[in-house]
């Protein structure tokens, strides 16, 4: 659908520019922001965590009985604002979802019991807990921006304020990564792990790595900070460039019909 809009020869913009040659075509800022966020799927741990979240949501939604056990959560692939909201809701109710998975894996019969056990094992890992905390944290930051960019009555000053705030947050997280990881991620994960009786530990590593170097770290906080923040910085912080694009493209002339007289 997006290609049908931006193609300069046969796309929608070409058909509009024919009668209105001064019309300015601007890519959807929310869509561009979503594309960069989706680049996080290049990080294996993030990709696996999102896949686990989708599997859990599908597992509960496919059965009316199981659906009544947890809050109503849907993970849309196309409605970007809804996706950020769904991840945030999932993270806030994760302890309840985890307990229900544990209950199903011990009491239910049939294939549901086996699937629940597999999902329970996947969510019991330290890697998943840290990735969930990171994803939900940045989703909560991005949600107001996407809502402002998709608003029917677009307030340019409000959008600019959200974008500038996003830039400040990203810059601050880059300069004070250790402090922010401890307060915004590690402390929350520690409390959640204690509540669910999950032991946080450094994952087992192969004795010999071919494509990447092992992190010779035994401390849990340092390991996951370097693994999930330092190594993902190249994927997380290009949001600055997208935010800058949003800032420059959300202007009064950034519309299809910015002016011009129809040609006969």
Rosetta blueprint (number, residue, H / E / L):
1 X L
2 X H
3 X H
4 X H
5 X H
6 X H
7 X L
8 X L
9 X L
10 X L
11 X L
12 X H
13 X H
14 X H
15 X H
16 X H
17 X H
18 X H
19 X H
20 X L
21 X L
22 X L
23 X L
24 X L
25 X L
26 X L
27 X L
28 X L
29 X H
30 X H
31 X H
32 X H
33 X H
34 X H
35 X H
36 X H
37 X H
38 X H
39 X H
40 X H
41 X H
42 X H
43 X L
44 X H
45 X H
46 X H
47 X H
48 X H
49 X H
50 X H
51 X H
52 X H
53 X H
54 X H
55 X H
56 X H
57 X H
58 X H
59 X H
60 X H
61 X H
62 X L
63 X L
64 X H
65 X H
66 X H
67 X H
68 X L
69 X L
70 X L
71 X L
72 X L
73 X L
74 X L
75 X L
76 X L
77 X L
78 X L
79 X L
80 X H
81 X H
82 X H
83 X H
84 X H
85 X H
86 X H
87 X H
88 X H
89 X H
90 X H
91 X H
92 X H
93 X L
94 X H
95 X H
96 X H
97 X H
98 X H
99 X H
100 X H
101 X H
102 X H
103 X H
104 X H
105 X H
106 X H
107 X H
108 X L
109 X L
110 X L
111 X H
112 X H
113 X H
114 X H
115 X H
116 X H
117 X H
118 X H
119 X H
120 X H
121 X H
122 X H
123 X H
124 X L
125 X L
126 X H
127 X H
128 X H
129 X H
130 X H
131 X H
132 X H
133 X H
134 X H
135 X H
136 X H
137 X H
138 X H
139 X H
140 X H
141 X H
142 X H
143 X H
144 X H
145 X H
146 X H
147 X H
148 X H
149 X H
150 X L
151 X L
152 X L
153 X L
154 X L
155 X L
156 X H
157 X H
158 X H
159 X H
160 X H
161 X H
162 X H
163 X H
164 X H
165 X H
166 X H
167 X H
168 X H
169 X H
170 X H
171 X H
172 X H
173 X H
174 X H
175 X H
176 X L
177 X H
178 X H
179 X H
180 X H
181 X H
182 X H
183 X H
184 X H
185 X H
186 X H
187 X H
188 X H
189 X H
190 X H
191 X H
192 X H
193 X H
194 X H
195 X H
196 X H
197 X L
198 X L
199 X L
200 X L
201 X L
202 X L
203 X L
204 X L
205 X L
206 X L
207 X L
208 X L
209 X L
210 X L
211 X L
212 X L
213 X L
214 X L
215 X L
216 X L
217 X L
218 X L
219 X L
220 X H
221 X H
222 X H
223 X H
224 X H
225 X H
226 X H
227 X H
228 X H
229 X H
230 X H
231 X L
232 X L
233 X H
234 X H
235 X H
236 X H
237 X L
238 X L
239 X H
240 X H
241 X H
242 X H
243 X H
244 X H
245 X H
246 X H
247 X H
248 X H
249 X H
250 X L
251 X L
252 X L
253 X L
254 X L
255 X L
256 X L
257 X L
258 X L
259 X L
260 X L
261 X L
262 X L
263 X L
264 X L
